[in-house]
């Protein structure tokens, strides 16, 4: 007896057909397979570390990954020709500091160079004071010319380097007219020497007016000159601060360029791999770049010591450079994360640097003076207090930056 199927595929007595049984078997197999896949996915999710809000992970030690980012940051400096050139210039300054000091001091104070001597012609109606002061100055030999024309003829022939024409006006003031060569290195040295001589003439004239009672008020007394080497002052107040501060500002510029380039190329997103977060990546870059300045300072101090420049407090100087480097680099990171492009970032960084230099003039002690006092071994309580303030300010900037990055949305970069 044949069974008739209705439209639903069932037989007359209500039993399922073979096709329906096969479909039910396949559906049951898919359900069990899907449940197994869900269980495996759930197991994977349980074994994977919990994700941080900024995209990193929190299991295991991330110091190895941070060190890898830091090494990558330092290795990228080899392709920066500008940075390498700046390092080469600093190396040259530190390695040949003794020769540079002699040359640069000769420009600012030619009389300090042994053997330097210039002859000048002195003419006019009142030459006694000028002759007396000029012949007392090192590096200047003054020769009196009664005839003004003869003095200028000697200048034209090259017999004298300059002509000083001294005359009294109706008010009794000494007026000196100086004639020097038009241009050239010799003119620069000569002008510096003549300016120093005329300043001393002015002091003598004022003292004479005080003694004669021609002044209503006595001028402020000028302390007597002391015999000190001009090389010492130039080395400790100009050269050494330059070698300490230049690496700091270069480090800030490096981190600005690095982060802006990572943002523009999109490689900053690629660095955010387990176990690093965005904050970890930026911290690694910041610390690697900030460490450049104190390392350079150590090298420069060693070279200066090798050239005979004694450094009394090298540890304090290195701590000062490290604190300023951390402070400046943290500011550079903040600018790089906020500025939309490299041009604006570098403009903001340069403006902030100039502003910081202006603010430094209002401090109780300029940072250059702080460097000089540590170098010569004569720090004051103000010097130590400023060093502690720089360290606290640098740590505060680093902590504030870390918290700010923690609240930053990585997708917004």
Secondary structure by P-SEA (a helix, b strand, c coil): cbbbbccccccccccccaaaaaaaaaaaaaaaaaaaaaaaaaaaaaaccccccccccccccaaaaaaaaaaaaaaaccccaaaaaaaaaaaaaaaaaaaaaaaaaaaacccccccbbbbbbbbccccaaaaaaaaacccbbbbbbccaaaaaaaaaaccccbbbbbbcccccbbbbbbbcccccaaaaaaaaaaaaaaaaaaaaaaaaaaaacccccccccccccccccaaaaaaaccaaaaaacaaaaaaaaaaaaaaaaaaaaccccccccccccaaaaaaaaaaaaaaaaaaaaaaaaaaaaaaccccccaaaaaaaaaaaaaaaaaaaaaaaaccccaaaaaaaaaaaaaaaaaaaaaccccaaaaaaaaaaccccaaaaaaaaaaaaaaaaaaaaaaaaaaacccccc
